[in-house]
Amino acid sequence: MDYVIELLEENKKHLERHIRDDKLLHVNMRKATQEMAHINQLKRAIKILKLKTKKA
């Protein structure tokens, strides 16, 4: 389970870097918004998985 959480966190960091480094908010707002929505989904998934591992 920890491996999955690490993969999701790495994916989230990669997307955040991509938005920041490519200046997507200035260049392509639609794509930046889609990727930010994806980041939010990853954050929720990470949070849920961490809660499940703590309960077990």
Secondary structure, 3 states (H helix, E strand, C coil): CHHHHHHHHHHHHHHHHHHHHCCHHHHCHHHHHHHHHHHHHHHHHHHHHHHHHHHC
